[in-house]
Amino acid sequence: MPYINLKVVGKLTKQQKQEIAQQFSETLYKVAGKAKDHTYLVIDEISGENWAVGEKFFS
C-alpha cells in the first residue's frame, strides 16, 4: 500500500489535485505494479509564510 505525502507552497485547484492523483497512481501502477485503489495520496498546501529555503521565505 503506497502512501504519498506531497507538500506544495500555495493552493492547488481541485482539477490540479485530481490530475496529480491520477498521475501518481498511474506511475506507481506502471512502474511498481501497485494497485491504484490501494495508493494513498495526501496533499498538504503550505502557506509561503511557513516555508523557507535557507533564510528566504516564499512570501
PDB file of N, CA, C and O in Angstrom:
ATOM      1  N   MET A   1       0.846  -1.173   0.000  1.00  0.00           N
ATOM      2  CA  MET A   1       0.000   0.000   0.000  1.00  0.00           C
ATOM      3  C   MET A   1       0.892   1.238   0.000  1.00  0.00           C
ATOM      4  O   MET A   1       1.421   1.610   1.048  1.00  0.00           O
ATOM      5  N   PRO A   2       1.072   1.889  -1.163  1.00  0.00           N
ATOM      6  CA  PRO A   2       1.863   3.109  -1.214  1.00  0.00           C
ATOM      7  C   PRO A   2       1.147   4.273  -0.525  1.00  0.00           C
ATOM      8  O   PRO A   2      -0.073   4.414  -0.605  1.00  0.00           O
ATOM      9  N   TYR A   3       1.937   5.090   0.144  1.00  0.00           N
ATOM     10  CA  TYR A   3       1.443   6.307   0.779  1.00  0.00           C
ATOM     11  C   TYR A   3       2.333   7.440   0.303  1.00  0.00           C
ATOM     12  O   TYR A   3       3.551   7.393   0.473  1.00  0.00           O
ATOM     13  N   ILE A   4       1.728   8.458  -0.294  1.00  0.00           N
ATOM     14  CA  ILE A   4       2.459   9.610  -0.815  1.00  0.00           C
ATOM     15  C   ILE A   4       2.011  10.841  -0.043  1.00  0.00           C
ATOM     16  O   ILE A   4       0.813  11.076   0.110  1.00  0.00           O
ATOM     17  N   ASN A   5       2.966  11.628   0.444  1.00  0.00           N
ATOM     18  CA  ASN A   5       2.658  12.889   1.101  1.00  0.00           C
ATOM     19  C   ASN A   5       3.329  13.987   0.299  1.00  0.00           C
ATOM     20  O   ASN A   5       4.552  14.120   0.323  1.00  0.00           O
ATOM     21  N   LEU A   6       2.533  14.774  -0.410  1.00  0.00           N
ATOM     22  CA  LEU A   6       3.024  15.837  -1.271  1.00  0.00           C
ATOM     23  C   LEU A   6       2.799  17.175  -0.584  1.00  0.00           C
ATOM     24  O   LEU A   6       1.686  17.494  -0.168  1.00  0.00           O
ATOM     25  N   LYS A   7       3.862  17.947  -0.471  1.00  0.00           N
ATOM     26  CA  LYS A   7       3.762  19.280   0.128  1.00  0.00           C
ATOM     27  C   LYS A   7       4.051  20.306  -0.965  1.00  0.00           C
ATOM     28  O   LYS A   7       5.047  20.210  -1.682  1.00  0.00           O
ATOM     29  N   VAL A   8       3.155  21.290  -1.076  1.00  0.00           N
ATOM     30  CA  VAL A   8       3.313  22.346  -2.069  1.00  0.00           C
ATOM     31  C   VAL A   8       3.124  23.698  -1.396  1.00  0.00           C
ATOM     32  O   VAL A   8       2.384  23.825  -0.420  1.00  0.00           O
ATOM     33  N   VAL A   9       3.806  24.702  -1.934  1.00  0.00           N
ATOM     34  CA  VAL A   9       3.606  26.066  -1.464  1.00  0.00           C
ATOM     35  C   VAL A   9       2.400  26.626  -2.207  1.00  0.00           C
ATOM     36  O   VAL A   9       2.360  26.603  -3.437  1.00  0.00           O
ATOM     37  N   GLY A  10       1.429  27.124  -1.473  1.00  0.00           N
ATOM     38  CA  GLY A  10       0.251  27.724  -2.080  1.00  0.00           C
ATOM     39  C   GLY A  10      -0.871  26.727  -2.295  1.00  0.00           C
ATOM     40  O   GLY A  10      -0.821  25.587  -1.832  1.00  0.00           O
ATOM     41  N   LYS A  11      -1.878  27.187  -3.009  1.00  0.00           N
ATOM     42  CA  LYS A  11      -3.095  26.409  -3.232  1.00  0.00           C
ATOM     43  C   LYS A  11      -3.100  25.787  -4.625  1.00  0.00           C
ATOM     44  O   LYS A  11      -2.557  26.348  -5.577  1.00  0.00           O
ATOM     45  N   LEU A  12      -3.723  24.623  -4.719  1.00  0.00           N
ATOM     46  CA  LEU A  12      -3.979  23.969  -5.989  1.00  0.00           C
ATOM     47  C   LEU A  12      -5.486  23.923  -6.213  1.00  0.00           C
ATOM     48  O   LEU A  12      -6.262  23.905  -5.258  1.00  0.00           O
ATOM     49  N   THR A  13      -5.893  23.903  -7.471  1.00  0.00           N
ATOM     50  CA  THR A  13      -7.309  23.751  -7.769  1.00  0.00           C
ATOM     51  C   THR A  13      -7.694  22.284  -7.606  1.00  0.00           C
ATOM     52  O   THR A  13      -6.835  21.403  -7.574  1.00  0.00           O
ATOM     53  N   LYS A  14      -8.978  22.041  -7.505  1.00  0.00           N
ATOM     54  CA  LYS A  14      -9.467  20.668  -7.418  1.00  0.00           C
ATOM     55  C   LYS A  14      -9.042  19.877  -8.656  1.00  0.00           C
ATOM     56  O   LYS A  14      -8.679  18.705  -8.549  1.00  0.00           O
ATOM     57  N   GLN A  15      -9.085  20.503  -9.813  1.00  0.00           N
ATOM     58  CA  GLN A  15      -8.679  19.847 -11.055  1.00  0.00           C
ATOM     59  C   GLN A  15      -7.188  19.490 -11.025  1.00  0.00           C
ATOM     60  O   GLN A  15      -6.810  18.399 -11.453  1.00  0.00           O
ATOM     61  N   GLN A  16      -6.352  20.380 -10.534  1.00  0.00           N
ATOM     62  CA  GLN A  16      -4.917  20.085 -10.422  1.00  0.00           C
ATOM     63  C   GLN A  16      -4.677  18.908  -9.476  1.00  0.00           C
ATOM     64  O   GLN A  16      -3.860  18.032  -9.761  1.00  0.00           O
ATOM     65  N   LYS A  17      -5.388  18.893  -8.360  1.00  0.00           N
ATOM     66  CA  LYS A  17      -5.234  17.796  -7.402  1.00  0.00           C
ATOM     67  C   LYS A  17      -5.658  16.470  -8.022  1.00  0.00           C
ATOM     68  O   LYS A  17      -5.008  15.445  -7.812  1.00  0.00           O
ATOM     69  N   GLN A  18      -6.742  16.490  -8.783  1.00  0.00           N
ATOM     70  CA  GLN A  18      -7.216  15.281  -9.446  1.00  0.00           C
ATOM     71  C   GLN A  18      -6.175  14.759 -10.424  1.00  0.00           C
ATOM     72  O   GLN A  18      -5.901  13.560 -10.470  1.00  0.00           O
ATOM     73  N   GLU A  19      -5.598  15.663 -11.203  1.00  0.00           N
ATOM     74  CA  GLU A  19      -4.572  15.286 -12.179  1.00  0.00           C
ATOM     75  C   GLU A  19      -3.338  14.716 -11.488  1.00  0.00           C
ATOM     76  O   GLU A  19      -2.772  13.721 -11.941  1.00  0.00           O
ATOM     77  N   ILE A  20      -2.923  15.345 -10.395  1.00  0.00           N
ATOM     78  CA  ILE A  20      -1.764  14.847  -9.633  1.00  0.00           C
ATOM     79  C   ILE A  20      -2.048  13.449  -9.101  1.00  0.00           C
ATOM     80  O   ILE A  20      -1.203  12.561  -9.212  1.00  0.00           O
ATOM     81  N   ALA A  21      -3.220  13.246  -8.528  1.00  0.00           N
ATOM     82  CA  ALA A  21      -3.586  11.931  -8.001  1.00  0.00           C
ATOM     83  C   ALA A  21      -3.582  10.886  -9.108  1.00  0.00           C
ATOM     84  O   ALA A  21      -3.089   9.775  -8.918  1.00  0.00           O
ATOM     85  N   GLN A  22      -4.128  11.239 -10.253  1.00  0.00           N
ATOM     86  CA  GLN A  22      -4.175  10.313 -11.380  1.00  0.00           C
ATOM     87  C   GLN A  22      -2.766   9.950 -11.846  1.00  0.00           C
ATOM     88  O   GLN A  22      -2.472   8.779 -12.085  1.00  0.00           O
ATOM     89  N   GLN A  23      -1.906  10.943 -11.974  1.00  0.00           N
ATOM     90  CA  GLN A  23      -0.551  10.698 -12.462  1.00  0.00           C
ATOM     91  C   GLN A  23       0.281   9.870 -11.476  1.00  0.00           C
ATOM     92  O   GLN A  23       0.983   8.946 -11.886  1.00  0.00           O
ATOM     93  N   PHE A  24       0.209  10.192 -10.195  1.00  0.00           N
ATOM     94  CA  PHE A  24       0.943   9.401  -9.200  1.00  0.00           C
ATOM     95  C   PHE A  24       0.459   7.952  -9.189  1.00  0.00           C
ATOM     96  O   PHE A  24       1.263   7.020  -9.169  1.00  0.00           O
ATOM     97  N   SER A  25      -0.862   7.773  -9.201  1.00  0.00           N
ATOM     98  CA  SER A  25      -1.431   6.428  -9.175  1.00  0.00           C
ATOM     99  C   SER A  25      -1.023   5.634 -10.410  1.00  0.00           C
ATOM    100  O   SER A  25      -0.662   4.462 -10.312  1.00  0.00           O
ATOM    101  N   GLU A  26      -1.083   6.270 -11.554  1.00  0.00           N
ATOM    102  CA  GLU A  26      -0.709   5.607 -12.807  1.00  0.00           C
ATOM    103  C   GLU A  26       0.769   5.230 -12.819  1.00  0.00           C
ATOM    104  O   GLU A  26       1.126   4.134 -13.253  1.00  0.00           O
ATOM    105  N   THR A  27       1.617   6.119 -12.353  1.00  0.00           N
ATOM    106  CA  THR A  27       3.048   5.838 -12.320  1.00  0.00           C
ATOM    107  C   THR A  27       3.361   4.665 -11.394  1.00  0.00           C
ATOM    108  O   THR A  27       4.134   3.781 -11.761  1.00  0.00           O
ATOM    109  N   LEU A  28       2.776   4.648 -10.208  1.00  0.00           N
ATOM    110  CA  LEU A  28       3.026   3.538  -9.280  1.00  0.00           C
ATOM    111  C   LEU A  28       2.500   2.217  -9.833  1.00  0.00           C
ATOM    112  O   LEU A  28       3.077   1.157  -9.588  1.00  0.00           O
ATOM    113  N   TYR A  29       1.402   2.288 -10.579  1.00  0.00           N
ATOM    114  CA  TYR A  29       0.869   1.079 -11.200  1.00  0.00           C
ATOM    115  C   TYR A  29       1.819   0.574 -12.283  1.00  0.00           C
ATOM    116  O   TYR A  29       2.153  -0.611 -12.312  1.00  0.00           O
ATOM    117  N   LYS A  30       2.257   1.469 -13.177  1.00  0.00           N
ATOM    118  CA  LYS A  30       3.127   1.083 -14.288  1.00  0.00           C
ATOM    119  C   LYS A  30       4.506   0.626 -13.827  1.00  0.00           C
ATOM    120  O   LYS A  30       5.014  -0.389 -14.303  1.00  0.00           O
ATOM    121  N   VAL A  31       5.107   1.362 -12.912  1.00  0.00           N
ATOM    122  CA  VAL A  31       6.490   1.108 -12.510  1.00  0.00           C
ATOM    123  C   VAL A  31       6.605   0.018 -11.452  1.00  0.00           C
ATOM    124  O   VAL A  31       7.493  -0.832 -11.524  1.00  0.00           O
ATOM    125  N   ALA A  32       5.698   0.044 -10.462  1.00  0.00           N
ATOM    126  CA  ALA A  32       5.842  -0.870  -9.321  1.00  0.00           C
ATOM    127  C   ALA A  32       4.734  -1.918  -9.230  1.00  0.00           C
ATOM    128  O   ALA A  32       4.763  -2.774  -8.346  1.00  0.00           O
ATOM    129  N   GLY A  33       3.759  -1.856 -10.137  1.00  0.00           N
ATOM    130  CA  GLY A  33       2.681  -2.831 -10.100  1.00  0.00           C
ATOM    131  C   GLY A  33       1.733  -2.658  -8.927  1.00  0.00           C
ATOM    132  O   GLY A  33       1.067  -3.612  -8.525  1.00  0.00           O
ATOM    133  N   LYS A  34       1.661  -1.461  -8.373  1.00  0.00           N
ATOM    134  CA  LYS A  34       0.800  -1.199  -7.218  1.00  0.00           C
ATOM    135  C   LYS A  34      -0.604  -0.815  -7.687  1.00  0.00           C
ATOM    136  O   LYS A  34      -0.764   0.037  -8.561  1.00  0.00           O
ATOM    137  N   ALA A  35      -1.602  -1.443  -7.105  1.00  0.00           N
ATOM    138  CA  ALA A  35      -2.988  -1.175  -7.488  1.00  0.00           C
ATOM    139  C   ALA A  35      -3.358   0.269  -7.180  1.00  0.00           C
ATOM    140  O   ALA A  35      -3.041   0.800  -6.116  1.00  0.00           O
ATOM    141  N   LYS A  36      -4.035   0.886  -8.136  1.00  0.00           N
ATOM    142  CA  LYS A  36      -4.425   2.286  -7.959  1.00  0.00           C
ATOM    143  C   LYS A  36      -5.347   2.476  -6.761  1.00  0.00           C
ATOM    144  O   LYS A  36      -5.268   3.492  -6.070  1.00  0.00           O
ATOM    145  N   ASP A  37      -6.212   1.513  -6.514  1.00  0.00           N
ATOM    146  CA  ASP A  37      -7.153   1.664  -5.404  1.00  0.00           C
ATOM    147  C   ASP A  37      -6.535   1.373  -4.041  1.00  0.00           C
ATOM    148  O   ASP A  37      -7.225   1.398  -3.022  1.00  0.00           O
ATOM    149  N   HIS A  38      -5.233   1.097  -4.027  1.00  0.00           N
ATOM    150  CA  HIS A  38      -4.509   0.929  -2.765  1.00  0.00           C
ATOM    151  C   HIS A  38      -3.422   1.990  -2.587  1.00  0.00           C
ATOM    152  O   HIS A  38      -2.595   1.896  -1.680  1.00  0.00           O
ATOM    153  N   THR A  39      -3.431   2.997  -3.459  1.00  0.00           N
ATOM    154  CA  THR A  39      -2.455   4.078  -3.395  1.00  0.00           C
ATOM    155  C   THR A  39      -3.087   5.278  -2.687  1.00  0.00           C
ATOM    156  O   THR A  39      -4.119   5.792  -3.119  1.00  0.00           O
ATOM    157  N   TYR A  40      -2.465   5.710  -1.612  1.00  0.00           N
ATOM    158  CA  TYR A  40      -2.977   6.830  -0.817  1.00  0.00           C
ATOM    159  C   TYR A  40      -2.131   8.068  -1.081  1.00  0.00           C
ATOM    160  O   TYR A  40      -0.904   7.990  -1.143  1.00  0.00           O
ATOM    161  N   LEU A  41      -2.793   9.207  -1.236  1.00  0.00           N
ATOM    162  CA  LEU A  41      -2.120  10.471  -1.503  1.00  0.00           C
ATOM    163  C   LEU A  41      -2.691  11.537  -0.575  1.00  0.00           C
ATOM    164  O   LEU A  41      -3.905  11.718  -0.489  1.00  0.00           O
ATOM    165  N   VAL A  42      -1.796  12.239   0.117  1.00  0.00           N
ATOM    166  CA  VAL A  42      -2.184  13.382   0.936  1.00  0.00           C
ATOM    167  C   VAL A  42      -1.459  14.600   0.372  1.00  0.00           C
ATOM    168  O   VAL A  42      -0.242  14.581   0.188  1.00  0.00           O
ATOM    169  N   ILE A  43      -2.213  15.646   0.102  1.00  0.00           N
ATOM    170  CA  ILE A  43      -1.620  16.888  -0.405  1.00  0.00           C
ATOM    171  C   ILE A  43      -1.720  17.939   0.687  1.00  0.00           C
ATOM    172  O   ILE A  43      -2.813  18.304   1.118  1.00  0.00           O
ATOM    173  N   ASP A  44      -0.570  18.418   1.124  1.00  0.00           N
ATOM    174  CA  ASP A  44      -0.507  19.492   2.116  1.00  0.00           C
ATOM    175  C   ASP A  44      -0.190  20.796   1.396  1.00  0.00           C
ATOM    176  O   ASP A  44       0.872  20.936   0.790  1.00  0.00           O
ATOM    177  N   GLU A  45      -1.108  21.741   1.466  1.00  0.00           N
ATOM    178  CA  GLU A  45      -0.902  23.046   0.871  1.00  0.00           C
ATOM    179  C   GLU A  45      -0.391  23.987   1.966  1.00  0.00           C
ATOM    180  O   GLU A  45      -1.115  24.322   2.904  1.00  0.00           O
ATOM    181  N   ILE A  46       0.852  24.399   1.827  1.00  0.00           N
ATOM    182  CA  ILE A  46       1.529  25.174   2.857  1.00  0.00           C
ATOM    183  C   ILE A  46       1.603  26.645   2.439  1.00  0.00           C
ATOM    184  O   ILE A  46       1.970  26.959   1.306  1.00  0.00           O
ATOM    185  N   SER A  47       1.261  27.513   3.337  1.00  0.00           N
ATOM    186  CA  SER A  47       1.384  28.942   3.079  1.00  0.00           C
ATOM    187  C   SER A  47       2.865  29.301   2.917  1.00  0.00           C
ATOM    188  O   SER A  47       3.724  28.779   3.628  1.00  0.00           O
ATOM    189  N   GLY A  48       3.145  30.193   1.980  1.00  0.00           N
ATOM    190  CA  GLY A  48       4.516  30.617   1.739  1.00  0.00           C
ATOM    191  C   GLY A  48       5.178  31.251   2.948  1.00  0.00           C
ATOM    192  O   GLY A  48       6.405  31.259   3.054  1.00  0.00           O
ATOM    193  N   GLU A  49       4.373  31.784   3.864  1.00  0.00           N
ATOM    194  CA  GLU A  49       4.943  32.389   5.071  1.00  0.00           C
ATOM    195  C   GLU A  49       5.421  31.326   6.059  1.00  0.00           C
ATOM    196  O   GLU A  49       6.073  31.650   7.051  1.00  0.00           O
ATOM    197  N   ASN A  50       5.101  30.067   5.793  1.00  0.00           N
ATOM    198  CA  ASN A  50       5.515  28.968   6.666  1.00  0.00           C
ATOM    199  C   ASN A  50       6.539  28.046   6.010  1.00  0.00           C
ATOM    200  O   ASN A  50       6.825  26.967   6.529  1.00  0.00           O
ATOM    201  N   TRP A  51       7.095  28.469   4.865  1.00  0.00           N
ATOM    202  CA  TRP A  51       8.036  27.620   4.151  1.00  0.00           C
ATOM    203  C   TRP A  51       9.182  28.490   3.644  1.00  0.00           C
ATOM    204  O   TRP A  51       8.966  29.495   2.968  1.00  0.00           O
ATOM    205  N   ALA A  52      10.394  28.086   3.982  1.00  0.00           N
ATOM    206  CA  ALA A  52      11.563  28.860   3.583  1.00  0.00           C
ATOM    207  C   ALA A  52      12.605  27.963   2.933  1.00  0.00           C
ATOM    208  O   ALA A  52      12.648  26.755   3.166  1.00  0.00           O
ATOM    209  N   VAL A  53      13.434  28.578   2.120  1.00  0.00           N
ATOM    210  CA  VAL A  53      14.640  27.952   1.588  1.00  0.00           C
ATOM    211  C   VAL A  53      15.783  28.792   2.126  1.00  0.00           C
ATOM    212  O   VAL A  53      15.908  29.973   1.802  1.00  0.00           O
ATOM    213  N   GLY A  54      16.614  28.172   2.950  1.00  0.00           N
ATOM    214  CA  GLY A  54      17.641  28.961   3.622  1.00  0.00           C
ATOM    215  C   GLY A  54      16.963  29.973   4.524  1.00  0.00           C
ATOM    216  O   GLY A  54      16.152  29.615   5.378  1.00  0.00           O
ATOM    217  N   GLU A  55      17.301  31.234   4.332  1.00  0.00           N
ATOM    218  CA  GLU A  55      16.717  32.299   5.146  1.00  0.00           C
ATOM    219  C   GLU A  55      15.544  32.986   4.469  1.00  0.00           C
ATOM    220  O   GLU A  55      14.923  33.867   5.063  1.00  0.00           O
ATOM    221  N   LYS A  56      15.225  32.602   3.236  1.00  0.00           N
ATOM    222  CA  LYS A  56      14.222  33.313   2.462  1.00  0.00           C
ATOM    223  C   LYS A  56      12.887  32.541   2.434  1.00  0.00           C
ATOM    224  O   LYS A  56      12.824  31.399   1.980  1.00  0.00           O
ATOM    225  N   PHE A  57      11.836  33.191   2.927  1.00  0.00           N
ATOM    226  CA  PHE A  57      10.505  32.620   2.880  1.00  0.00           C
ATOM    227  C   PHE A  57       9.862  32.881   1.523  1.00  0.00           C
ATOM    228  O   PHE A  57      10.213  33.842   0.839  1.00  0.00           O
ATOM    229  N   PHE A  58       8.932  32.033   1.142  1.00  0.00           N
ATOM    230  CA  PHE A  58       8.269  32.163  -0.151  1.00  0.00           C
ATOM    231  C   PHE A  58       7.334  33.366  -0.209  1.00  0.00           C
ATOM    232  O   PHE A  58       7.028  33.851  -1.298  1.00  0.00           O
ATOM    233  N   SER A  59       6.878  33.853   0.940  1.00  0.00           N
ATOM    234  CA  SER A  59       6.060  35.084   0.925  1.00  0.00           C
ATOM    235  C   SER A  59       6.271  35.864   2.196  1.00  0.00           C
ATOM    236  O   SER A  59       5.675  36.926   2.375  1.00  0.00           O
TER     237      SER A  59
END
